[in-house]
Amino acid sequence: MSAPATQAGPRGGPQRVLVALGGNAMTGADGRATEADQIAALTEAARHIATLVAAGVEVAIAHGNGPQVGNLLVKNELSAAVVPPVPLDWCVAQTQATIGFVLVNALEHQFAARGIARRAVPLVTRTLVDEDDVAFHDPVKPVGRYVDALEAVRFTALGQQWRDFGAKGWRRVVASPSPQQILDADVARTLVRAGVVVICAGGGGIPVVRDPDGALRGIEAVVDKDLAAGLLAEELDCDTLVIATDVSHAVLGHGTGSAADIGEIDPDTLAGHHAAGEFGAGSMAPKVAAAQRFAAKPGRTSIITSLEFLAAAVTDPRGEIATVVRHRSAIPPHH
């Protein structure tokens, strides 16, 4: 097996990229989350990531876990009379391990098939949040399944918070605090520098708070995976953040007759569109926020695109195949 040729980055060494996989990379086309669906979807994601690794790029991977955590919460509800339910932070930890296991198997199979001398490893990752974050006073992040009003009342009596989503029913809502620090980023950075493809900060990372005595404690919350990925990319000293989703571009005027893909754009202009409410709060908005924040520092590039264009968008960033966010001075005049 041979080491891949090196794709140079702005830092002078190999280009270092954080790939953030969206939920569509973990389930079937219609959102199914059976074992077979998840393995097939992650195998496809691994194929595209292996192409990137073959280009000589240093890669770390973050991922979502919404469907998987949702399944665990349903199991909690159905088995509560038999076994104690596990808290939400434990659910995040379990899904990090499961998704990491499947993705490592798929990646290393791709590496072996291509003769690439690389290893991959999943890293159970904690994300520090502030217990005084306003998100804990106004939970808005929906998790789990929809239920009717009677079930929602029963779960509310257990201390959970539920919200009426109209015709779809009621759904549990939890806090989604801002990530303050990816606590295991130093370990991930050491592994990436050694040429290991690291899978980390799954589901935004396991949310933890620090008690007055310095001890860390898990807390029931969900950290936004895109914001956590952007922070992780900074802490890993990445050149590029790629947010892989089910569309190739962020869009202005989504759902209107004048909808237009965003090609190359600078962070300030993108932030203006975000502030104007151009992006869906639960879907594209956090991706745009993460992309804008990461690319605000000159020399960094953020990319929003589909898995199909992942490798091409990293090795040759162009607005035709992705939304490419970078400093105004780095955007060619014709854009």
N, C-alpha and C positions, 0 to 999 in steps of 0.2 A: 504494500500500500504506500501511496505517496502523499506528501503534504500538498495542499492546493496552492496554486500560484497566488501571489499576494495582490490584493486590491488595495491601493494606497489610500490613506485618509489624510485629512488636513493636518493631523497631529504629526505626520511624518512617518508613522508606522502603519500597520495594516488598518484599513477602515474598520471601525467598530460600530456595530449596529444593534439597536434594541428593537426587536420585532414584537409588537403587541397584537396578539391574535384575538379577534372578536369572537363573540359567541357562536357565529356561524361556522367557525372552524372546529367546533366541538360537537356539532349535532348534524342530523340529516337535513336535507333541503327544506323539509317542512317543519323543522324544529324538533323532530323526534330525537329522543336521547336514550335509545336502547344501547346496550353494550356494542352491538354490531354497528349501529349508526355512528357512535362516537369513535370507534376504532377506524372505521372507513374515513371519516372526516379528518381525523388527526393524521392518518396516513397520507392523505392528500396534502395537508399543510406541511408535513415533513418533506414531501417531495419538492415543494417550492423552496423551503428553507435550505435543503441540501444543495439546490442549485446555487443559492447565495453563498453557502460555505465553499462550494467548489470554485467560486470566483476569488477565494482568498480573503473573505471577509470574516472578522471576528464577530460572533453572534451570541447574543443573549435573548431569551424569549420570555415574555410575560403573556398571560392569557386570562380570559374571562372564565367564569364558572357559574353563571346564573342558572342555567337549566339543571346543573348537577346539584347545586345547593337547594334549589327548589324541590328536587326529588327527595333529598334527605329530610327536608322539613315536612314533607308529606308522610314519610316513614315515621318521623317523630310523632306526628299527630295520631297515626293509625296504631302505633305500638305503645302509646303513653301509659296504657293500663297494665302493660306487661313488663316493660323495661323503662328506666328513666330516660327522658329525652335529653339530647346533648345540646349545648348552647351553640349559637350561631358561629362564634369564633372557632369552635371545634369542627363545625361543618366545613368552614373554609379550609381548615388544615387538612381534613380528610380529602376534599376535592383536589387540593394541591398535589397530594400524594398520588391519587388515582390518575389524574390527567397527566402528571409528570411521568408516571410509570408507562402509560400507553405511548406518550410522545417520544420518550427515550427509546423504546423498542423500535418505533417507526423510523426515527432519525438514524439510529445505528444500522438498521437494515439498509437504508438509503446510502449511508456512507460506505458500507461494505460493498454494495453493488457497484459503486462508482470508484472504488479503490481510494477512498479518502481516509487518511490517517487522522481521524478525529474521534473523540469520545463525547458523549452527552451525559448530563447528570441533572436530576431534579433537586431543587433546594427548597425545603420548607422554609418559608420566609415570613418574618413578622414586620408589620408596619406600625410605627408609633403614631398615635393620634392624641389629641388633647381632650381630656374628659370634660373640659369646659366648653368645647366646641358647640356653637349654637345648634348644630345639627342634632345634638342629643335632646334638645328642648322642643324640636319640631321635626320628628322623623317623617321623611317623605319618600324614601326609597322602597318601592314595592318588591316583595319577595314571595316566593311560593305560589300556591294555587289560589284561584277565586273560590269563594264560598258564598252561601246565602246569608241573609241578615241574622238568622237564628244561630248559625254556627259562629258567626263573627262575634255575637254577644257572648257566647260561651268562651271563646278564646280570649276576649277582652277581660273576662273575669279572672283569667289566669295571669293577667298582668301584661298581655300583649296589646299592641296598638293596631287597629284595623281601620281601613278607610273605604268608603263607598265609591266604587268606580262605575256607577250607573248600571247599564244593562248587563255588563259583564259580571257584576256582583261585587263582593267585598274582598279586599286583599290586605294581607299584613304589610305594614310599613315599618321600616327600621331606620335608624340614624345612618347617614353617609358622611362621616366627618372628613375633613381635608387631611391628606397624608402629610405628616411632619418630617418623617425620616424612614427610609427603608433600613431596618436595623441590621440586616444580614448582607448589605451591599458590599461590605469590605471582603467578605468571603467570596461572593459572586465575582467581584473584580479580580481577585487572585486567580480564580479558576479561568476566567475569560482570558487573562493575560497568558495563561499556560496553554491556551489553545482549546480549552474545553467549551463546548456549547452548553450554556447553563440555562435551565428553565427555572424561573424564579418569580416571586411576587404574584403568583396566581391569584385571581380574584381580587386583585388590589393588595394582597398580603393579608396575613392574619392580624386583625386590629388588636393592638395592645396599648395600655396606658401605663404610665410610671407612677407608682405610689410614692408618698413622701419619704419612705425609707429606701427608695431606689429600686424596689422590686417591680418587675413587670407583671402585668395581669391582663389576661384576655378580656375583651368587652364585646357585648353583642352589638354589632354594627357591620356595615358593608362599606369598604373603602372603594371609591370609584376606580375601576381598573385602568382607565386611560390616564387619569391624573397621577396614579401611582406609577404607571409605566414611564410617564414623562419625568417624574422625580428620580426613578431608578436610572433612566438614561443619563441624567445629569451626574448621579453618584457613581456611575460606571465610567464616566468620562467618554461617553459615546459621541461619535461624529453625527450620527443619524438616528432619528426616531422614526420607525415605520409603524403606522397604525393600520393593520390589515382588517378590512371590513368587507361587507358584501356588495359594495359599490366602488367604482374606480375613483370617484371624486366627491368632495364636498360640493354642495350646490347652492347657488343663490336663487331665491324665488322658488324654492322647492314646492311642487304641487300647483304651480301656476303656469300659464301659457308662455311666460317669459323666463322659465327656469334655464339656468346656464351653469355649466360646470366651472369650477374654479381651477385654473391651471396653476401657473406660477404666481406667487403672491408674497408680499413681505409681511412680517408679523404685525406691524402696526395697522395696516389696512385690514388684515384678517380680524384683528381685535375689534376694529370699528364695526365690521359686519356682525360680529358676535354680539356686541353691545346693542346693536339695532334689532336683535331678536331674529336673525336670519336662520338660526339652526335649532332643530328640535331639542327640547330640554333633556329628554331621556335617551337620545340617540346620538345625533351628530354633535351637539353642543359640547359635551365633555371631551370629545375627540379634538375638536377645533381648539378648545382651551388648552389642552395638553400640547398640541402642535405649536400653537402660538407662543406659549411660555418657553418651550424648549428652544425654539428657533430664534428667540429674542437675543441670544448671545451670538455675535458674529462668528462665522465658521461652522455653525451648526445648521443642519437641515432637518426639517420634519416632512414626512410624506404620509398622505392618506391615500390608500389605494386598495384594490382587491387583491386576493391571493394570486390571481392569474398574472398580475403585473408586478408582483413583489420583487423578484430578482432584477428585472429590467429597470424598474423605477429606482432601485438603489444604485446599480452600476451606471445608469445613464438617466438621471432625473429629468423628466420632461413633462410639461403640462398636458401633453396629449394623452398620457396614460395614468396621470395621478395629479392630485393637488400637492404641489411642492412649495413648502414654506421656507424661505430663507431671507437673509438680510437684503435690503434693496440693492446694495452694491454688488451682490452676487447674481442678480437677475439680469440676463441679457437685455439690451435696449429694446429689441423688437417685442418683448413681452410687456 
